[in-house]
């Protein structure tokens, strides 16, 4: 009976492993297809049936790099995404700390209102936002696009960091305050270092939100601040889609998020697990 039980447990674990690999392949297949197309010639990219073994070429990347407008828009994406991440953390961390530590009238209502702003359909806000930004002279500018990204990413930062701060024992802050530290000093020296994994996770999510944003970058920019996701439209024309350079450009757009995630992977895993268990 024991042997049969162990056998069923072994089969169950192997079945779960197999299911995990199938799901992983299902989600990774589009990325693998883009990666392979980026290194194919035009003939291999359009071959039917698909060519699985081919001689890689860097011609698609050379064509993308020769497009100076794409490199400029790629630089714009880096500037906007990095600035959005920094500004959002500077604003969201103190706000999340206040919501997690201070008790005041209307606290729950304020926290719920902040969350409900994320439920608004973005496309319904395009017209009034466009009118406002046009009158303020913020169209096709770095401050304008960064402000838009910060506005919609701030909700995620506040709510995630609020959960992380609630996991930091308040007794540590009380001890620091007793020793003469200010509230700001306790936040900077005690709370923020303990919540560093959470901040790493939030930074990655914020960077991804800003880096992948397409609608605002398409509507609120023209030539000066157009970002990399919008630049992909340049590889599509009435003559057809230039799949090789398009895949190469897409792979270049994926690279910063991938390497940024690897850089903070240690903190990212810890940050995602923070707040999962309540005392």
KEZAPA-846735 format. One line per 8 residues: number of its first residue (from 1); their letters; for each residue y, x, z of N, C-alpha, C. Coordinates in steps of 0.05 Angstrom, whole numbers, plus 5000, padded with zeros to 4 digits. Atoms other than C-alpha are relative to their C-alpha. Layout:
<atoms>
NUM> a> Y X Z Y X Z Y X Z  ... $
</atoms>
This chain:
<atoms>
1> xxxxxxxx> 4976 5017 5000 5000 5000 5000 5025 5017 5000  4977 4982 4999 5047 5057 5017 5004 5015 4974  4998 4986 5025 5031 5094 4953 5012 4982 4978  4989 5019 5019 5045 5031 4912 5029 4995 5005  4971 5004 4993 5111 5021 4949 5016 5024 4990  4986 4977 5010 5132 5092 4934 5002 5001 4969  5001 5001 5030 5112 5083 4861 5021 4981 4990  4980 5019 5008 5155 5021 4855 5029 5010 5005 $
9> xxxxxxxx> 4973 4988 4994 5214 5057 4888 5007 5021 4980  4995 4979 5020 5206 5115 4840 5008 4987 4973  4994 5014 5025 5205 5067 4780 5028 4987 5001  4974 5013 4997 5266 5031 4808 5022 5021 4997  4980 4979 5002 5305 5096 4815 5003 5010 4971  4999 4990 5028 5286 5120 4745 5012 4979 4982  4988 5022 5017 5304 5052 4715 5030 4999 5004  4971 5000 4995 5372 5055 4749 5013 5024 4987 $
17> xxxxxxxx> 4989 4976 5014 5383 5126 4723 5002 4995 4970  4999 5005 5028 5365 5104 4653 5022 4980 4993  4978 5020 5005 5412 5044 4657 5027 5014 5002  4975 4986 4997 5467 5090 4681 5007 5017 4975  4996 4984 5024 5458 5137 4622 5006 4982 4976  4994 5018 5023 5458 5078 4573 5028 4990 5002  4972 5010 4997 5523 5050 4602 5019 5023 4994  4982 4977 5005 5554 5120 4601 5002 5006 4971 $
25> xxxxxxxx> 5000 4995 5029 5534 5130 4529 5016 4978 4985  4986 5023 5013 5562 5061 4511 5030 5005 5002  4972 4996 4997 5630 5079 4539 5010 5027 4988  4992 4975 5011 5630 5151 4514 4997 5001 4969  5004 4999 5029 5608 5134 4443 5025 5000 4983  4975 4999 5016 5678 5118 4416 5014 5027 5001  4988 4974 4997 5705 5183 4444 4985 5021 4985  5016 4980 5015 5648 5223 4415 5003 4996 4970 $
33> xxxxxxxx> 4995 5005 5028 5659 5189 4348 5027 5011 4991  4973 4990 5006 5733 5206 4349 4999 5031 4998  5002 4971 4999 5716 5278 4368 4986 5011 4975  5015 4990 5024 5666 5286 4311 5017 4995 4974  4984 5006 5024 5713 5253 4260 5023 5020 4998  4977 4981 5000 5769 5301 4280 4993 5026 4987  5009 4974 5011 5727 5360 4257 4986 4997 4973  5013 5005 5025 5701 5328 4193 5020 5002 4977 $
41> xxxxxxxx> 4983 5002 5024 5727 5335 4122 5002 4970 4993  4996 5028 5009 5751 5272 4087 4974 4989 4988  5025 5009 5012 5685 5268 4049 4979 4993 5021  5019 5005 4978 5643 5273 4112 5008 4976 5017  4990 5022 4984 5687 5223 4149 4993 4973 4987  5005 5026 5013 5675 5169 4096 4971 4998 4989  5027 5000 5010 5602 5186 4082 4984 4977 5012  5018 5022 4991 5552 5128 4086 4973 5006 4989 $
49> xxxxxxxx> 4999 5002 4971 5505 5134 4121 5016 5023 5013  4984 4979 4986 5545 5174 4173 4987 5027 5000  5010 4972 4999 5538 5250 4172 5000 5009 5029  5002 4991 4972 5513 5275 4239 5001 5030 5003  4999 4971 4999 5506 5349 4222 5018 5009 4977  4980 4993 5020 5565 5380 4186 5013 5027 5009  4985 4975 4993 5607 5444 4183 5028 4992 5010  4974 5008 4988 5667 5434 4230 5023 5013 4985 $
57> xxxxxxxx> 4975 4990 5013 5737 5444 4201 5024 4994 5018  4975 5004 4985 5805 5451 4234 5023 4990 4982  4979 5009 5019 5841 5424 4173 5015 4975 5009  4986 5024 4990 5856 5357 4206 5021 5008 5021  4980 4991 4980 5890 5392 4265 5023 5015 4987  4978 4986 5014 5929 5436 4218 5019 4981 4987  4983 5020 5012 5954 5375 4181 5017 4986 5021  4985 5013 4979 5975 5342 4246 5022 5018 5010 $
65> xxxxxxxx> 4980 4981 4990 6011 5405 4271 5022 5004 4980  4979 4997 5020 6048 5411 4205 5020 4977 5001  4982 5023 4997 6078 5343 4220 5018 5005 5024  4982 4994 4977 6137 5365 4262 5008 4976 5016  4993 5024 4985 6153 5293 4280 4979 4994 5021  5021 5006 4981 6085 5286 4314 5003 5019 5024  4997 4981 4978 6096 5349 4356 5024 4992 5017  4976 5009 4985 6165 5323 4376 4993 4976 5017 $
73> xxxxxxxx> 5007 5024 4985 6136 5256 4396 4979 5007 5022  5020 4990 4979 6079 5292 4433 5015 5011 5024  4983 4989 4979 6132 5330 4472 5014 4978 5016  4987 5022 4987 6168 5265 4486 4981 4986 5020  5020 5013 4982 6104 5235 4516 4996 5017 5026  5003 4982 4977 6096 5296 4562 5024 4997 5019  4976 5002 4984 6168 5291 4586 5001 4973 5014  4998 5027 4988 6166 5216 4597 4978 4995 5021 $
81> xxxxxxxx> 5022 5005 4981 6098 5214 4631 5003 5016 5025  4996 4983 4976 6112 5273 4677 5024 4990 5017  4977 5010 4985 6181 5246 4696 4993 4973 5013  5008 5026 4988 6152 5176 4707 4983 5004 5025  5017 4995 4978 6099 5204 4753 5016 5010 5024  4985 4988 4979 6148 5245 4794 5019 4979 5013  4981 5020 4989 6201 5189 4801 4985 4978 5014  5015 5022 4988 6148 5136 4816 4990 5008 5028 $
89> xxxxxxxx> 5009 4990 4973 6119 5179 4873 5023 5002 5019  4977 4997 4982 6188 5194 4901 5009 4973 5011  4992 5027 4991 6203 5119 4904 4978 4985 5013  5023 5017 4990 6134 5090 4917 4989 5009 5026  5011 4990 4975 6111 5135 4974 5016 4991 5024  4986 5011 4977 6168 5118 5022 4998 4970 5003  5003 5030 4999 6163 5044 5003 4973 4993 5012  5027 5006 4990 6088 5044 5016 4998 5007 5029 $
97> xxxxxxxx> 5000 4992 4972 6098 5081 5081 5014 4979 5018  4985 5020 4984 6149 5030 5105 4984 4974 5002  5016 5025 4999 6103 4971 5087 4976 5003 5018  5024 4996 4984 6045 5003 5124 5006 5006 5029  4994 4992 4973 6081 5025 5187 5020 4982 5015  4979 5015 4987 6142 4982 5201 4993 4970 5000  5003 5029 4997 6140 4910 5224 5027 4986 4999  4974 5013 5002 6197 4866 5202 4995 4972 4988 $
105> xxxxxxxx> 5002 5027 5009 6210 4794 5184 4998 4999 4969  5004 5002 5029 6185 4776 5114 4984 5023 4988  5015 4977 5010 6141 4838 5109 4977 4991 4981  5022 5010 5016 6081 4799 5082 5010 4988 4974  4989 5012 5025 6124 4760 5033 5010 5021 4981  4990 4978 5018 6156 4824 5007 4977 5014 4987  5023 4986 5011 6089 4858 4998 4987 4983 4978  5012 5017 5020 6062 4797 4961 5017 4997 4975 $
113> xxxxxxxx> 4982 5002 5023 6124 4792 4918 4998 5025 4982  5004 4975 5016 6116 4865 4897 4975 4998 4983  5025 5002 5015 6045 4850 4876 5002 4980 4978  4998 5021 5020 6062 4787 4838 5016 5009 4976  4984 4990 5023 6112 4826 4794 4981 5012 4979  5019 4988 5018 6051 4859 4763 4986 4978 4983  5013 5022 5014 6026 4790 4741 5016 4989 4977  4983 5010 5021 6085 4777 4696 4991 5010 4973 $
121> xxxxxxxx> 5007 4990 5027 6068 4780 4621 5022 5018 4989  4980 4980 5009 6103 4842 4595 5014 4991 4975  4989 5007 5026 6113 4814 4526 5022 4978 5003  4980 5020 4995 6153 4756 4556 5027 5012 5010  4976 4987 4990 6203 4806 4585 5014 5017 4979  4989 4982 5020 6216 4844 4520 5028 4993 4992  4974 5008 5011 6274 4803 4495 5023 5004 5021  4979 4995 4981 6316 4801 4559 5004 5030 5007 $
129> xxxxxxxx> 4997 4972 4994 6301 4874 4574 5014 5015 4976  4988 4987 5023 6320 4894 4503 5030 4995 4999  4971 5006 4999 6387 4858 4509 5015 5016 5021  4988 4985 4978 6402 4891 4576 5002 5029 4993  5000 4972 5006 6382 4960 4553 5019 5006 4976  4982 4996 5023 6422 4952 4488 5029 5001 5010  4973 5000 4989 6485 4935 4527 5006 5024 5017  4997 4977 4983 6474 4992 4575 4998 5027 4985 $
137> xxxxxxxx> 5002 4975 5016 6463 5042 4518 4975 5016 5007  5024 4986 4992 6393 5059 4542 4977 5000 4980  5021 5000 5021 6355 5046 4478 4997 5028 4988  5007 4974 5012 6320 5107 4449 5011 5023 5016  4991 4978 4982 6337 5150 4510 4977 5005 5020  5019 4994 4979 6294 5186 4561 5003 4984 5025  4997 5016 4976 6325 5151 4621 4991 4971 4997  5008 5028 5004 6314 5083 4590 4970 4996 5000 $
145> xxxxxxxx> 5029 5003 5002 6241 5093 4573 4986 5007 5027  5011 4993 4974 6227 5127 4640 5004 4978 5020  4994 5022 4982 6261 5070 4677 4980 4977 4995  5019 5021 5006 6216 5020 4641 4972 5006 5011  5026 4993 4991 6153 5058 4657 4999 5001 5031  5000 4999 4971 6173 5069 4730 4999 4972 5011  4999 5027 4990 6188 4995 4739 4972 4987 5001  5026 5013 5000 6117 4974 4720 4978 5017 5013 $
153> xxxxxxxx> 5020 4983 4986 6080 5033 4750 5004 5001 5030  4993 4999 4971 6115 5028 4817 4983 4982 5017  5016 5019 4985 6075 4968 4838 4973 5012 5006  5026 4988 4995 6009 5005 4830 5002 5022 5021  4997 4978 4981 6035 5065 4869 5004 4989 5028  4994 5011 4973 6062 5023 4927 4975 4988 5012  5023 5014 4988 5999 4982 4936 4977 5020 5005  5022 4980 4995 5950 5041 4929 5007 5018 5023 $
161> xxxxxxxx> 4992 4982 4978 5990 5087 4975 5002 4985 5026  4999 5016 4976 5999 5031 5025 4972 4999 5013  5027 4999 4989 5923 5028 5032 4992 5027 5011  5006 4973 4990 5918 5103 5039 5014 5006 5027  4985 4995 4976 5972 5106 5092 4988 4985 5024  5012 5016 4979 5938 5051 5132 4975 5013 5012  5024 4986 4991 5877 5097 5138 5007 5025 5017  4992 4977 4983 5918 5153 5171 5005 4990 5028 $
169> xxxxxxxx> 4996 5009 4972 5914 5145 5247 5029 5002 5008  4972 5001 4991 5982 5124 5274 5004 5018 5024  4997 4983 4976 5968 5164 5337 5010 5028 4993  4990 4973 5008 5981 5229 5298 5030 5000 4997  4970 5002 5003 6051 5206 5281 5013 4996 5027  4988 5004 4973 6064 5182 5352 5000 5027 5015  5001 4974 4987 6043 5251 5377 5022 5018 4989  4979 4984 5012 6090 5285 5328 5028 4990 5009 $
177> xxxxxxxx> 4974 5011 4991 6148 5238 5347 5005 5007 5030  4997 4993 4972 6134 5253 5421 5009 5029 5002  4993 4971 5000 6140 5328 5405 5028 5005 4989  4973 4997 5010 6209 5316 5376 5004 4998 4970  4997 5002 5029 6195 5306 5303 5014 4973 4993  4988 5024 5010 6236 5255 5264 4980 4984 4984  5018 5017 5015 6205 5197 5227 4995 5012 4972  5003 4987 5026 6218 5233 5161 4983 5025 5002 $
185> xxxxxxxx> 5016 4975 4996 6189 5298 5189 4971 4993 5004  5028 5008 4996 6126 5261 5212 4987 4992 4974  5010 5008 5026 6119 5231 5142 4993 5024 4983  5004 4977 5018 6127 5297 5106 4979 5020 5010  5017 4979 4989 6088 5342 5153 4973 4990 5009  5026 5010 4990 6033 5296 5179 4987 4981 4981  5012 5022 5016 6022 5234 5136 4995 5008 4971  5004 4993 5029 6033 5261 5066 4977 5020 4996 $
193> xxxxxxxx> 5023 4982 5004 5985 5321 5074 4973 4986 5004  5025 5014 4996 5931 5275 5101 4994 4980 4978  5004 5019 5022 5942 5226 5044 5002 5014 4973  4998 4985 5026 5944 5281 4991 4979 4992 4980  5019 5009 5020 5878 5259 4959 5008 4973 4988  4990 5025 5011 5907 5189 4952 5023 5004 4981  4978 4995 5018 5970 5216 4921 4990 5012 4974  5011 4989 5025 5928 5256 4871 4989 4978 4983 $
201> xxxxxxxx> 5012 5022 5015 5891 5193 4851 5023 4983 4988  4977 5016 5010 5957 5154 4845 5014 5014 4978  4986 4985 5021 5988 5210 4804 4985 4998 4974  5016 5002 5025 5931 5208 4754 5004 4972 4988  4998 5027 5011 5935 5132 4747 5028 4996 4989  4973 5003 5010 6011 5134 4740 5004 5015 4974  4997 4985 5024 6008 5189 4688 4986 4986 4976  5015 5014 5022 5955 5151 4648 5015 4975 4991 $
209> xxxxxxxx> 4985 5024 5007 5996 5086 4651 5023 5007 4982  4976 4993 5016 6058 5121 4624 4991 5013 4973  5009 4986 5024 6020 5165 4574 4989 4981 4979  5012 5018 5020 5982 5108 4542 5017 4976 4993  4983 5023 5005 6040 5058 4542 5009 5000 4971  4994 5002 5028 6052 5033 4472 5023 4980 4993  4982 5022 5008 6092 4968 4470 5030 5008 5005  4972 4992 4994 6156 4993 4505 5009 5023 4982 $
217> xxxxxxxx> 4993 4977 5017 6154 5058 4466 5005 4992 4971  4997 5010 5028 6149 5019 4401 5026 4984 4997  4977 5018 5002 6205 4969 4416 5026 5013 5008  4975 4989 4988 6255 5009 4457 5007 5028 4990  4993 4974 5011 6254 5074 4417 5001 4998 4970  4998 4999 5030 6272 5092 4346 4989 5027 4990  5008 4974 5010 6270 5166 4328 5000 5022 5021  4995 4978 4982 6294 5208 4386 4978 5002 5022 $
225> xxxxxxxx> 5017 5000 4977 6246 5188 4442 4973 4987 4994  5025 5012 5008 6187 5159 4404 4976 5017 5011  5022 4986 4987 6121 5177 4439 4976 5003 4982  5023 4993 5016 6054 5202 4415 4983 4976 4992  5015 5023 5009 6017 5135 4416 5013 4985 4977  4986 5012 5023 6070 5107 4369 4997 5017 4976  5003 4982 5023 6063 5169 4326 4975 4996 4984  5025 5005 5014 5992 5148 4309 5004 4981 4977 $
233> xxxxxxxx> 4995 5018 5022 6021 5094 4266 5008 5014 4974  4993 4985 5024 6046 5148 4219 4977 5008 4983  5023 4993 5015 5975 5162 4197 4988 4976 4986  5009 5025 5013 5968 5090 4172 5022 4992 4980  4980 5008 5020 6002 5069 4107 4987 4979 4981  5010 5020 5019 5994 5020 4050 4978 5012 4983  5021 4988 5015 5949 5071 4016 4973 5001 5015  5024 5000 4983 5899 5068 4074 5005 5016 5026 $
241> xxxxxxxx> 4999 4986 4975 5883 5102 4139 4989 5028 4996  5009 4972 5002 5879 5178 4142 4984 5007 5024  5017 5000 4976 5820 5179 4189 4998 5028 5013  5004 4974 4989 5812 5254 4198 5024 5009 5017  4976 4993 4983 5884 5271 4221 5004 4980 5022  4997 5020 4979 5886 5205 4259 4982 5006 5024  5019 4993 4978 5824 5225 4299 5009 5026 5014  4991 4975 4988 5852 5295 4309 5024 4995 5019 $
249> xxxxxxxx> 4978 5006 4983 5917 5267 4336 4992 4984 5024  5010 5015 4977 5879 5218 4380 4987 5019 5020  5013 4981 4981 5839 5276 4409 5021 5016 5014  4978 4985 4987 5903 5314 4423 5014 4983 5021  4988 5018 4980 5930 5253 4459 4982 4997 5025  5019 5002 4977 5867 5249 4502 5000 5025 5017  5003 4975 4986 5870 5322 4521 5016 5003 5026  4985 4997 4975 5927 5322 4573 4989 4985 5023 $
257> xxxxxxxx> 5011 5016 4978 5897 5265 4613 4974 5012 5010  5026 4989 4993 5829 5298 4611 5003 5025 5018  4996 4975 4984 5853 5366 4636 5015 4995 5026  4986 5007 4976 5901 5335 4686 4980 4988 5021  5020 5012 4982 5843 5295 4715 4981 5022 5011  5017 4978 4990 5799 5358 4719 5015 5017 5021  4984 4983 4982 5855 5395 4754 5001 4988 5028  4999 5013 4974 5858 5344 4810 4974 4985 5007 $
265> xxxxxxxx> 5025 5015 4996 5785 5322 4807 4991 4999 5029  5009 4999 4972 5770 5345 4878 5015 4979 5016  4984 5019 4985 5827 5304 4906 4997 4972 4989  5002 5027 5013 5817 5247 4857 4976 4985 5012  5024 5013 4989 5746 5233 4882 5004 4992 5029  4994 5007 4972 5768 5236 4954 5020 4978 5003  4979 5020 4999 5828 5193 4940 4989 4972 4993  5012 5025 5007 5787 5139 4906 4983 4988 5021 $
273> xxxxxxx> 5017 5010 4978 5741 5135 4966 5015 4993 5025  4984 5006 4976 5798 5131 5017 5006 4970 5000  4994 5029 4997 5808 5061 5043 4977 4982 4994  5023 5016 5007 5739 5039 5021 4985 4989 5025  5013 5008 4975 5714 5034 5093 5020 4994 5021  4982 5008 4979 5751 4996 5146 4987 5005 5027  5011 4996 4973 5744 5013 5220 4997 4973 5013 $
</atoms>
